[in-house]
Amino acid sequence: MRQNGPGTMSMCKKSRGLLRLRTGDDRKMGIEMIIPVYLIVLNILGFALFGYDKRCAVLHRWRVPEKTLFMAAVLGGSVGAYAGMQVFRHKTRHWKFRIGIPAVAAIQCALAYRVLVR
């Protein structure tokens, strides 16, 4: 990298169109994009885990541990996990899942409402 002196330009001036200094608004926009992507991925994962576990149950194979199914829901995939329960008709008779997954979803929705309305 060249030193700044007479007749030279700094790195930021040379690559004005390619490299920008990040501001606080840019970082906030990054977080605003990361959170929805994270939630979408976790909901797809929760949905897929219930489908995979149902498939394993039908084929008498090793199953996904219940704590893994709950962890996917607690970490943000509760809506996908609930959808997976209903679509695949899996774990719908177990009270831990019948009450637990919707409760986690309700808590997450309340938290999201609180954060967004604030």
N, CA, C and O of each residue as an XYZ file, in Angstrom:
472
protein
N       0.845     -1.174      0.000
C       0.000      0.000      0.000
C       0.883      1.227      0.000
O       1.890      1.270      0.708
N       0.527      2.205     -0.768
C       1.323      3.430     -0.884
C       1.093      4.345      0.301
O       0.036      4.331      0.933
N       2.092      5.124      0.576
C       1.942      6.127      1.618
C       1.245      7.343      1.033
O       1.377      7.645     -0.153
N       0.513      8.024      1.873
C      -0.144      9.241      1.418
C       0.875     10.371      1.378
O       1.545     10.647      2.374
N       0.983     10.984      0.296
C       1.900     12.108      0.128
C       1.434     12.937     -1.052
O       0.338     12.719     -1.568
N       2.255     13.890     -1.488
C       1.844     14.693     -2.633
C       1.678     13.823     -3.881
O       2.573     13.054     -4.231
N       0.581     13.944     -4.520
C       0.334     13.230     -5.760
C      -0.192     11.813     -5.578
O      -0.419     11.132     -6.578
N      -0.399     11.329     -4.344
C      -0.951      9.991     -4.136
C      -2.323     10.105     -3.492
O      -2.683     11.132     -2.916
N      -3.060      9.044     -3.606
C      -4.406      9.033     -3.043
C      -4.496      7.915     -2.014
O      -3.802      6.905     -2.124
N      -5.334      8.093     -1.035
C      -5.505      7.042     -0.032
C      -6.317      5.894     -0.627
O      -6.954      6.044     -1.670
N      -6.286      4.780      0.033
C      -6.992      3.586     -0.437
C      -8.485      3.849     -0.597
O      -9.098      3.356     -1.543
N      -9.064      4.603      0.295
C     -10.502      4.863      0.230
C     -10.859      5.713     -0.981
O     -11.904      5.507     -1.598
N     -10.007      6.660     -1.321
C     -10.306      7.509     -2.475
C     -10.135      6.750     -3.781
O     -10.908      6.959     -4.715
N      -9.144      5.876     -3.868
C      -8.907      5.111     -5.091
C     -10.077      4.196     -5.401
O     -10.552      4.141     -6.535
N     -10.524      3.501     -4.419
C     -11.551      2.491     -4.652
C     -12.889      2.954     -4.082
O     -13.576      2.204     -3.389
N     -13.233      4.158     -4.376
C     -14.448      4.742     -3.825
C     -15.675      3.897     -4.140
O     -16.540      3.723     -3.281
N     -15.763      3.374     -5.350
C     -16.927      2.589     -5.721
C     -16.884      1.159     -5.197
O     -17.930      0.531     -5.037
N     -15.686      0.634     -4.926
C     -15.568     -0.760     -4.521
C     -15.496     -0.962     -3.016
O     -15.977     -1.969     -2.497
N     -14.900     -0.011     -2.319
C     -14.692     -0.168     -0.893
C     -15.242      1.051     -0.179
O     -14.808      2.174     -0.436
N     -16.184      0.840      0.704
C     -16.735      1.943      1.467
C     -16.435      1.713      2.924
O     -16.306      0.577      3.380
N     -16.329      2.784      3.636
C     -16.214      2.673      5.078
C     -17.599      2.346      5.611
O     -18.596      2.923      5.176
N     -17.652      1.421      6.550
C     -18.945      1.025      7.112
C     -19.375      2.032      8.161
O     -18.568      2.516      8.955
N     -20.641      2.329      8.147
C     -21.207      3.212      9.153
C     -22.101      2.394     10.064
O     -22.317      1.207      9.820
N     -22.616      3.004     11.093
C     -23.520      2.318     12.015
C     -24.761      1.798     11.317
O     -25.261      0.726     11.659
N     -25.272      2.557     10.328
C     -26.464      2.122      9.603
C     -26.191      0.856      8.799
O     -27.061     -0.008      8.692
N     -24.983      0.736      8.229
C     -24.644     -0.459      7.462
C     -24.634     -1.686      8.361
O     -25.126     -2.743      7.965
N     -24.087     -1.565      9.555
C     -24.048     -2.701     10.471
C     -25.452     -3.085     10.908
O     -25.764     -4.269     11.038
N     -26.294     -2.095     11.132
C     -27.669     -2.388     11.528
C     -28.395     -3.117     10.404
O     -29.149     -4.057     10.656
N     -28.174     -2.693      9.180
C     -28.805     -3.350      8.040
C     -28.318     -4.798      7.937
O     -29.084     -5.681      7.553
N     -27.061     -5.043      8.274
C     -26.540     -6.401      8.245
C     -27.260     -7.291      9.244
O     -27.620     -8.426      8.930
N     -27.469     -6.771     10.453
C     -28.191     -7.529     11.478
C     -29.636     -7.746     11.043
O     -30.198     -8.819     11.261
N     -30.230     -6.742     10.437
C     -31.614     -6.877      9.977
C     -31.747     -7.924      8.883
O     -32.833     -8.468      8.683
N     -30.676     -8.213      8.180
C     -30.702     -9.258      7.156
C     -30.325    -10.617      7.734
O     -30.838    -11.645      7.293
N     -29.436    -10.625      8.714
C     -28.973    -11.892      9.284
C     -30.075    -12.576     10.081
O     -30.252    -13.789      9.966
N     -30.809    -11.831     10.878
C     -31.830    -12.427     11.744
C     -32.927    -13.136     10.943
O     -33.254    -14.277     11.270
N     -33.511    -12.512      9.906
C     -34.530    -13.247      9.143
C     -33.970    -14.487      8.445
O     -34.640    -15.519      8.390
N     -32.765    -14.400      7.918
C     -32.162    -15.563      7.263
C     -31.946    -16.674      8.287
O     -32.225    -17.839      8.007
N     -31.452    -16.317      9.467
C     -31.244    -17.282     10.542
C     -32.559    -17.976     10.905
O     -32.604    -19.199     11.038
N     -33.626    -17.190     11.063
C     -34.920    -17.764     11.437
C     -35.488    -18.655     10.335
O     -36.076    -19.699     10.618
N     -35.314    -18.247      9.093
C     -35.799    -19.066      7.979
C     -35.061    -20.406      7.947
O     -35.677    -21.460      7.786
N     -33.739    -20.353      8.103
C     -32.948    -21.588      8.086
C     -33.355    -22.507      9.243
O     -33.506    -23.715      9.058
N     -33.530    -21.927     10.438
C     -33.898    -22.764     11.598
C     -35.289    -23.342     11.455
O     -35.524    -24.474     11.877
N     -36.213    -22.606     10.876
C     -37.562    -23.134     10.683
C     -37.565    -24.255      9.647
O     -38.270    -25.252      9.811
N     -36.789    -24.098      8.596
C     -36.665    -25.182      7.613
C     -36.019    -26.394      8.264
O     -36.440    -27.527      8.027
N     -34.999    -26.164      9.084
C     -34.337    -27.259      9.798
C     -35.307    -27.975     10.746
O     -35.351    -29.205     10.782
N     -36.080    -27.204     11.509
C     -37.056    -27.807     12.421
C     -38.072    -28.650     11.676
O     -38.399    -29.758     12.101
N     -38.571    -28.129     10.565
C     -39.526    -28.856      9.736
C     -38.895    -30.148      9.210
O     -39.498    -31.219      9.277
N     -37.674    -30.029      8.687
C     -36.993    -31.178      8.104
C     -36.656    -32.232      9.168
O     -36.733    -33.430      8.897
N     -36.289    -31.797     10.360
C     -35.974    -32.755     11.422
C     -37.183    -33.611     11.779
O     -37.055    -34.817     11.990
N     -38.361    -32.987     11.847
C     -39.558    -33.768     12.152
C     -39.875    -34.737     11.018
O     -40.291    -35.868     11.268
N     -39.683    -34.303      9.779
C     -39.895    -35.197      8.643
C     -38.915    -36.354      8.633
O     -39.294    -37.497      8.380
N     -37.652    -36.054      8.910
C     -36.623    -37.090      8.940
C     -36.874    -38.073     10.078
O     -36.721    -39.282      9.904
N     -37.260    -37.553     11.244
C     -37.526    -38.430     12.386
C     -38.726    -39.327     12.113
O     -38.724    -40.495     12.504
N     -39.736    -38.806     11.456
C     -40.902    -39.620     11.110
C     -40.496    -40.729     10.141
O     -40.922    -41.876     10.280
N     -39.679    -40.378      9.170
C     -39.211    -41.368      8.198
C     -38.412    -42.475      8.900
O     -38.594    -43.661      8.623
N     -37.533    -42.067      9.804
C     -36.745    -43.049     10.555
C     -37.639    -43.936     11.414
O     -37.375    -45.129     11.562
N     -38.686    -43.361     11.977
C     -39.607    -44.144     12.811
C     -40.322    -45.200     11.974
O     -40.466    -46.343     12.407
N     -40.765    -44.827     10.791
C     -41.472    -45.767      9.922
C     -40.548    -46.893      9.489
O     -40.969    -48.047      9.400
N     -39.281    -46.560      9.216
C     -38.323    -47.558      8.732
C     -37.584    -48.285      9.856
O     -36.692    -49.090      9.589
N     -37.948    -48.008     11.108
C     -37.323    -48.632     12.286
C     -35.813    -48.399     12.318
O     -35.037    -49.319     12.574
N     -35.416    -47.172     12.057
C     -34.001    -46.797     12.095
C     -33.726    -45.950     13.328
O     -34.628    -45.633     14.104
N     -32.438    -45.586     13.490
C     -32.063    -44.685     14.577
C     -32.820    -43.381     14.422
O     -32.965    -42.870     13.312
N     -33.302    -42.842     15.528
C     -34.161    -41.664     15.530
C     -33.389    -40.422     15.929
O     -32.291    -40.495     16.481
N     -33.988    -39.283     15.635
C     -33.460    -38.002     16.091
C     -33.839    -37.866     17.564
O     -35.006    -38.050     17.907
N     -32.891    -37.552     18.441
C     -33.232    -37.398     19.858
C     -34.262    -36.281     20.076
O     -34.246    -35.262     19.386
N     -35.154    -36.495     21.045
C     -36.181    -35.489     21.333
C     -35.562    -34.151     21.720
O     -36.096    -33.091     21.394
N     -34.434    -34.210     22.417
C     -33.808    -32.952     22.828
C     -33.320    -32.158     21.611
O     -33.295    -30.928     21.651
N     -32.934    -32.845     20.534
C     -32.532    -32.159     19.307
C     -33.736    -31.493     18.655
O     -33.641    -30.365     18.171
N     -34.864    -32.190     18.642
C     -36.083    -31.605     18.075
C     -36.493    -30.359     18.852
O     -36.858    -29.344     18.259
N     -36.432    -30.438     20.181
C     -36.770    -29.278     21.000
C     -35.758    -28.153     20.832
O     -36.134    -26.981     20.806
N     -34.486    -28.496     20.719
C     -33.454    -27.463     20.590
C     -33.643    -26.664     19.305
O     -33.465    -25.446     19.298
N     -34.003    -27.342     18.223
C     -34.265    -26.636     16.964
C     -35.413    -25.648     17.149
O     -35.384    -24.549     16.596
N     -36.418    -26.035     17.922
C     -37.559    -25.152     18.176
C     -37.158    -23.984     19.071
O     -37.511    -22.837     18.797
N     -36.426    -24.276     20.130
C     -36.054    -23.235     21.087
C     -35.120    -22.207     20.462
O     -35.194    -21.023     20.788
N     -34.246    -22.648     19.572
C     -33.284    -21.727     18.947
C     -33.911    -20.852     17.862
O     -33.220    -20.022     17.272
N     -35.192    -21.019     17.592
C     -35.866    -20.128     16.651
C     -36.685    -20.829     15.595
O     -37.318    -20.162     14.776
N     -36.698    -22.149     15.582
C     -37.431    -22.871     14.559
C     -38.741    -23.458     15.040
O     -39.160    -24.512     14.560
N     -39.395    -22.794     15.979
C     -40.609    -23.353     16.572
C     -41.772    -23.430     15.585
O     -42.545    -24.387     15.619
N     -41.903    -22.450     14.722
C     -43.006    -22.475     13.749
C     -42.793    -23.608     12.753
O     -43.738    -24.319     12.411
N     -41.563    -23.781     12.289
C     -41.250    -24.886     11.380
C     -41.419    -26.235     12.049
O     -41.900    -27.184     11.431
N     -41.021    -26.324     13.323
C     -41.183    -27.574     14.061
C     -42.666    -27.913     14.221
O     -43.065    -29.065     14.048
N     -43.472    -26.913     14.550
C     -44.909    -27.155     14.696
C     -45.529    -27.565     13.353
O     -46.363    -28.468     13.294
N     -45.110    -26.896     12.292
C     -45.612    -27.260     10.958
C     -45.203    -28.694     10.619
O     -45.997    -29.449     10.059
N     -43.971    -29.071     10.957
C     -43.515    -30.435     10.719
C     -44.319    -31.453     11.502
O     -44.623    -32.536     11.002
N     -44.661    -31.104     12.729
C     -45.499    -32.000     13.537
C     -46.835    -32.245     12.844
O     -47.309    -33.379     12.782
N     -47.435    -31.190     12.329
C     -48.759    -31.310     11.730
C     -48.706    -31.985     10.359
O     -49.525    -32.855     10.064
N     -47.755    -31.590      9.531
C     -47.666    -32.136      8.173
C     -47.335    -33.626      8.201
O     -47.951    -34.419      7.489
N     -46.360    -33.998      9.026
C     -45.926    -35.385      9.074
C     -46.687    -36.216     10.109
O     -46.448    -37.416     10.239
N     -47.598    -35.583     10.840
C     -48.366    -36.234     11.914
C     -47.424    -37.011     12.831
O     -47.581    -38.207     13.074
N     -46.444    -36.267     13.323
C     -45.389    -36.892     14.115
C     -45.274    -36.188     15.462
O     -45.228    -34.960     15.529
N     -45.227    -36.971     16.523
C     -45.105    -36.484     17.899
C     -46.328    -35.679     18.340
O     -46.241    -34.893     19.283
N     -47.447    -35.864     17.679
C     -48.641    -35.094     18.027
C     -49.376    -35.657     19.242
O     -50.225    -34.974     19.816
N     -49.068    -36.874     19.639
C     -49.709    -37.461     20.815
C     -48.898    -37.251     22.092
O     -49.414    -37.424     23.196
N     -47.648    -36.885     21.941
C     -46.792    -36.679     23.113
C     -47.090    -35.314     23.719
O     -46.993    -34.297     23.031
N     -47.448    -35.281     24.981
C     -47.842    -34.013     25.617
C     -46.698    -33.017     25.628
O     -46.930    -31.812     25.541
N     -45.438    -33.510     25.734
C     -44.294    -32.582     25.730
C     -44.250    -31.788     24.433
O     -43.920    -30.603     24.439
N     -44.578    -32.431     23.336
C     -44.543    -31.766     22.043
C     -45.842    -31.024     21.759
O     -45.827    -29.922     21.211
N     -46.969    -31.634     22.134
C     -48.265    -31.005     21.862
C     -48.401    -29.677     22.599
O     -49.011    -28.740     22.084
N     -47.836    -29.594     23.796
C     -47.904    -28.362     24.583
C     -46.611    -27.560     24.448
O     -46.648    -26.332     24.362
N     -45.476    -28.245     24.429
C     -44.178    -27.578     24.454
C     -43.851    -26.750     23.228
O     -43.429    -25.600     23.357
N     -44.036    -27.305     22.048
C     -43.675    -26.589     20.817
C     -44.564    -25.350     20.622
O     -44.031    -24.280     20.326
N     -45.895    -25.447     20.773
C     -46.700    -24.229     20.668
C     -46.369    -23.197     21.756
O     -46.445    -21.993     21.510
N     -46.004    -23.664     22.956
C     -45.627    -22.727     24.019
C     -44.347    -21.983     23.659
O     -44.243    -20.774     23.868
N     -43.383    -22.704     23.120
C     -42.142    -22.056     22.678
C     -42.448    -21.050     21.570
O     -41.905    -19.945     21.566
N     -43.308    -21.426     20.639
C     -43.680    -20.520     19.552
C     -44.370    -19.270     20.097
O     -44.098    -18.161     19.636
N     -45.254    -19.440     21.067
C     -45.949    -18.284     21.656
C     -44.968    -17.354     22.365
O     -45.070    -16.133     22.242
N     -44.029    -17.919     23.100
C     -43.026    -17.103     23.790
C     -42.167    -16.354     22.778
O     -41.884    -15.170     22.960
N     -41.753    -17.034     21.716
C     -40.928    -16.380     20.698
C     -41.699    -15.279     19.973
O     -41.134    -14.231     19.658
N     -42.969    -15.506     19.709
C     -43.788    -14.468     19.066
C     -43.957    -13.268     19.987
O     -43.901    -12.125     19.532
N     -44.164    -13.515     21.280
C     -44.289    -12.416     22.241
C     -42.992    -11.621     22.338
O     -43.018    -10.392     22.402
N     -41.866    -12.315     22.349
C     -40.574    -11.624     22.378
C     -40.343    -10.805     21.116
O     -39.864     -9.673     21.181
N     -40.680    -11.377     19.981
C     -40.512    -10.661     18.708
C     -41.403     -9.426     18.681
O     -40.975     -8.363     18.232
N     -42.634     -9.557     19.155
C     -43.539     -8.413     19.210
C     -42.964     -7.322     20.100
O     -42.980     -6.142     19.749
N     -42.461     -7.728     21.244
C     -41.876     -6.760     22.188
C     -40.684     -6.029     21.586
O     -40.535     -4.821     21.766
N     -39.847     -6.755     20.878
C     -38.667     -6.140     20.253
C     -39.069     -5.227     19.092
O     -38.529     -4.130     18.951
N     -39.998     -5.669     18.277
C     -40.373     -4.879     17.109
C     -41.198     -3.654     17.446
O     -41.039     -2.614     16.808
N     -42.069     -3.751     18.425
C     -42.913     -2.623     18.796
C     -42.121     -1.581     19.572
O     -42.421     -0.389     19.503
N     -41.149     -2.012     20.281
C     -40.307     -1.132     21.089
C     -39.661     -0.142     20.211
O     -38.903      0.704     20.687
